Amino acid sequence: MVLYALPARQKVSAPMKLRSVFVVLLILLGCYYLSFRLIPAGAIAGLIQKGLGNGTTSSNVTGPLGNFTTTEASAAPAFDPEEQQNINVYKRVLPSVVNITSTEVAYNFFYQLVPQFGQGSGFILDKEGHILTNNHVIDNAQSIEVTLWNKKKYKATVVGVDKNHDIALLQIHDATGLEPATLADSSNLLVGQRVYAIGNPFGFSGTMTRGMISALRSIQMPSGNKIDDAIQTDASINPGNSGGPLLNSHGDVIGITTLIASNPNGGADQSAGIGFAIPIATAKAVLDDFARYGRARRPSLDIVILPIGPSEAEQIGLPADYGVLIQRVLPGGAAESAGLHGGSQQARKGNELVILGGDLIVNFDDQEITNARDLTNAMNAHHSGDTVTLTVYRGQQRLKIKVTLSEAKQVIGGDQDRGQ
């Protein structure tokens, strides 16, 4: 062990003691002045917090009402994968979505002409300026104006309409830099898929909402027309969304937003968590008609159908546990001309009155028909005037029947029984 001697204690004079005290006081006064006068309150604490690595800093504002200290993030956080997907879909599709303003002239109480304005949405199909939207967005309009995402405005003309499916094709001219939307295949949609709606609800342009496919079902339009295989979604849809695109998670168009569920208790039309879109496969078929014939010529079998599953087939005693049962054959239609049979026995399926005993369709031109959706897809691949072969069960007998498809007529008077 090595021992070190402490230095000998030195004597300090009185003047030296006073000088030391003065230096200490001077240092304390300097620290006080720096802390409370020159350096904002909380700045030191903010530096300490930053040093702890929690990604925040503090700032202080002094004013007539006193001191206010806020804690702020030092950097924007990274987006999680779900947020990034939302952003990517929005950025990709927004340039393809348009705002549509229609003007209709009406007479007021004093028999004076008064312009009435309506708003909706649509999306660009090609570089030539064709735009797809709902017919009810532009119906009876004297003038139509299209506003692009970059606020540029163009007059639009109507190329074609299909009132049965609530579809309208518009065109704008002399527009440059158009970004067409990408159309998806809507024949394989599943309940639970994530979907996005972009449009102009209540005139708020470029609004995106998100949800999922809640169901795939037939719906009755306010006009009385029926849309088969409509896409039901819980994505928030409001007035002004009509005609806009319903998108999958890749940003491809799977449907045209067209309808919201009515509030049974009255009040303003607004999102109730139930909205509907026309499947894009139906719109493609209508566009093909426009290109071929210059107008919509959707085919029809002129029948009212009932989808059949295993439970229904067992209860009714059918020879197949799938297909669509013909409830009614409409007079003068394609099915009646071909000799197809409707039902004659009334029954109830829950609260619904149905008619049993008709032909059961199980095949359409060698394509198996397991449900109403299969029949819709098969019809969309044909035109009025085409002759197809249906395979049906009549009782226990399996038959092949040739049918020449008729042209779907617009429903007048709200005929809610009209089917395929």
N, C-alpha and C positions, 0 to 999 in steps of 0.2 A: 504494500500500500504506500502510495506517495502522498505526502501531506504538503498542502500549499498554504502558505501564510497569508491571511487577509491583509489588505493594505491598512496601514495605520490610519485611524480616524483623524481627519483634518479639522481644524478649527475654522469656523466661518464667521466673518465679522458681521455686524448689524447692517451696514449699508448694502452688503452683498445679499443678505436675506430679503431686504426690501426690494432690491432689483429683481430677484427671482419671483417674488409675489406679483410684481407689476407685469412681468413677462407672461405669467400664467393667466392673469386677468385679461391681458391683451389678446391672447390666443382664444380664450373663451368668448370674448366679445366678437372676434372675427368669425368664429364658427357660427355664433348666433346670427350675425348679419348675413352670412352666406346662406344659411339654412332657411331663414324666414323672409328674407328680402330679395335676394338675387336668384335663388333656386326655387321654382314653384313647389308648393306643398304637394307631397305625394310622389315627387320625381324620384327621390331616393328609394322610396318603397317600391316604385315601379322598376327601378334598376335591380333591386333585390329580387322581385318577382321574376323578372326576365332571367336573372341568373339562376333561378330555380328551375327554369326550363318549362314553364306551363304555357308558353306561347302568348302571354298577355302583357300589356303595358298599361300604366295608369297615366292619365293626363288631368290637369287641373285648370279650371277656368274661374277667374275672380271677377266679380261684377257687383252691381248695386245690391243684389239679393244675397250675396255671400259667395262662398267658395263651393264649387261643384267638382267632384272627382269622379271620373269614369274609368272603367276598366275595359280596355279594347284589345281585340285580337291583333297580334303582331303581323299575321299573314292570313290570307284566305285559305280555308281548309280544302283539301282535295275532295272531289265529288266521289260518292260511292258508285258502284257499277249501275245501280238502278237509276240514280240521278243522271248519270252520263248517258244512259240509253234514252231517257226522256229528252234530254238536250239534243242528242243526235237526231232523233225523229223530228223534233220541231225545226231544227236548222235545215234539215233535208227537204221537208215538205212545205214549209211556209211560203217559199217563192212560187209554189204551184197553186196556192189557194187564193181565190179572188172574192171580193165583196160585190154583190149585185144589187143595184137600186133600180126598182121599176116604178114607172110613173103612169098612173091611170087618171083620166079626167072624169069627174062625176059632177052631178048637179046637187047644190045645197038646197035648203028649205026655200030660198028665194029664187030658185031656178037659175042660179048662176053657176058657171063652170068653175070647179074647184079641183086643183090637182091633189091626188092622193098618192102617197109614197109607200112603197113596201121594200123591205130589205131581206136579203138572203145571202147564201154563200154558193160557191161553185169551185171547180178545179180545172186546170188547164190539161187538155188531152194531147196537144201537139204544138209544134212550132208555128203552124198556120193559124193559130189563135182559136181553135175549137175549144169550147168550154162546156162541161157537163154540169147540170143542176137539176132541181125539181121543177116540174111543170107549174106547180102552184106558186112558185116564186115569181114567175113572169106571166102567168095567165092573165089575159085581158089587158096587158100593159100596152100603152101607146108608145113609150120609149123605154129603153133599157140602157143603163150605164154600168160598166164594169170597172172596178178599181183594183189595180194590182197591189201587191205587197209593198212596192216602192212608191205608192200613192199616185201613180200615173193613171189617168182616167181615159176610157175609150167607150164610144158608142158601140152597142152590140146589136146584131140582127139574129132572128130566130131561124135556125136551119131546119129543125124538125121537132115535133113533140109526140109523146106517147102518153095520153091522158090515163090509159088503163094502168100503167105502171108509174105514173107521176114522174116522167123523165122528159127533160128538154135539152136540146143541143143548140148552143149559141155559137156565134163567131165574132171576134173582133179583128179589125184590119189595121195594118201598118204598125203593129206592135213588135218591138225587137227585144231580144234577150229573154224570150219566154222559156220557162222551165216546166216541161210536162211532168205530170205525176206518173208514177209507175203503178199499173193495175195488177192486182194479185189474182190468183185462182181461188175463188170463194166457194168451190165445190166441196172442200174438205175442212170446213170450219168446225171447231169444237167448242162446246160450252166450257168456259173457264179461261179461254184465250184472252190475253191482255190486248186492249184496243185503245186507240186515241182518236179524239175528234178535234178537228181544227176548223174554226169558222168565225162568224161575226155575231155572237149572241148579243141581243139588245144594241147592236151597232158597235160593239167593242171589237174592233178588227184584230185578227191574229191571235185569237184566244184558243188555247189548247186545254182540253180536259182528258182525264184518263179513267179507264174502268176495265171491265171485262165483258165477254159475251155471256149474257145471263140465260139466253134461250134462243132457239131457232124455231120459229113458228109462223103460221099464216095469220095475217092481220087484216082487218077491214079498214079501209081508208075512209075518211069523212065523206068522200064522194060516193061511197058504196062499193068501189072497186076493191078487189082482194089482191093482196101481195103475198105470194107463196114464198115460204122459206125466208121470211124477213129476219134480220139480225136484231135481237133484243139486247140492249146494253144498259149498264148502270152508269156509264160515263155521263157527266152532266151535260144535257142538251137543252137549249132554250131557243125561243124565237130568234131567228137570225142565223141559227146553225143550219137551217134547211138547205139542202143542196150541197153542203160541204162534205168532205171525205171522211169516212170512218177507216182507220188505218190499223194494220197489224204492227207488231213490235219491230218490224224492219222498215216501217214507213211506207208500205205498199197499200194501195187502196183496196179494201175488201167490200166496201159498201158506200151508199149515198145516204147520208143522214136525212130523214124525211119526216119523222113524226115523233111527238112526245105524248105520253099518256095524259089524258084529260083528268083534271081534278074533279072528282064527283061532287065535291061540296062547293063548286064554283070558284070564283076568284080568278086572278090573272093566270094565264098560261105560263108555266115555268117548270123547270125540271122537278120531277117527282121521283127520280131515280129509275125511271123506265122510259127508254127511248128506243126508236126503231130505225133501221137502215135498210134500204133496198140492196140485195146482194149484187155485187158488181158483175156476176155472171149474167144476171138478167139485163143489166145495162149494156153489156157487150153484145148480147143477142139483139137488143133494140138498135144499137149502133150499126150492126151488120144489116139490119133491115133498111135503115136510112141509106146506107151505102148502096144496097142492091136495088131498092125500089123507090127511094126518095121519101118513104114514109114508113111508119111502123106496121108490120104485118105479122104480129105474133100469132103462132098457131094455137088452136084450141081443140079439145076433144068434146067440149060442151057437155061435161058431166059434173056432178057433185059427188065428192069422194069421202070415204072414211078410212083413215090409216088403220091397218091391222097389225097387231103384235101377237105374241104367243098366248097371252091371257085372253084377248078377244077371240082369237081363233078357237081356243078350247071351249069357251062359253057358247059360241055360236055353232060350233061343230064344223068348222071349215077344213078342207083337205090340205091347206098350207097354213103355216103359222106366220106368214108375212104377206105383204102386198097392200094394195088399196082396193077397197070395196066400193063399187059403184052404187051410190044411194039413189041418185036420180039421173035420168037421161033427159037433157033439155030438148024440147020440141024443135024439129027442123035442123038439128045440129049434126055434127060429124058422127057421133056415136050412134044416134038413132038411124042415120043412113046406112051405117055398117051393120046394124042388127044387134048392137050391144044391149044388155038388159039392165035395168035399174031394179031396186028393191020394191017390196010391197008390204013388208011387215014392220010396223012401228015398234020401237023399243026405246029404252032410256039408257044412256051412258052417263051416269052421274046426273047432272041437271040438264044434259043435252038430249034432245029428241033426235033419234037416228032411225034410218030406214034400212032394214036388213033384207037379204034374199037376192041381191043383185050379183052381177058378175064380179069375180075377184081378179084384178089385174096383177100378174106376177112377173111379166116380161114385156119389154118394149124393144122391138128390133134386136133381139138376142142380148139385151141388157137387162139384168135382173132388177126388178122393182120391189124393194123391201119396204119402202115408206114413201110418203108424199114428196120428200126431198128428191129421191131418185127420179120420180116421175117429172118433177120440175126441171131437173138437169137434162133429162132426155128430151123434153119438149124444147128447151132452149137451144138444142143442137139442130132443130128443124125449123122449117118455115111453113106457113099456111100453103096448102096445095100439095105438100109431100104426102106420099102414101107409106104408112108404116104397118108393121105386123105386131099385133098384141097377142100375148098368150094369157088366157083367162081360164078360171075354173067356173063352170056353171053347174052348181051342185057339186057332184063328184067327178064330173066330166071335164077333161082338159081340152081346150079348143084353141086354135090359131085363127085370128080374125084380122083381115086387112081393113085399115081405116084411112080415109083421106082426110087429113087435118083441115079444119076450117079456119077462117080468120077470126081472131078474138074480137068481139064487138064491145064497144064502150057500154058499161052498165048504166042504164037509165032508170031513175026512180028508186035507186038504192036496193036493187035486187041482190040481197045478201046470200042467196043460194047459189049464185053462179060460182063454178069451181074451175077445174082445169079445162 
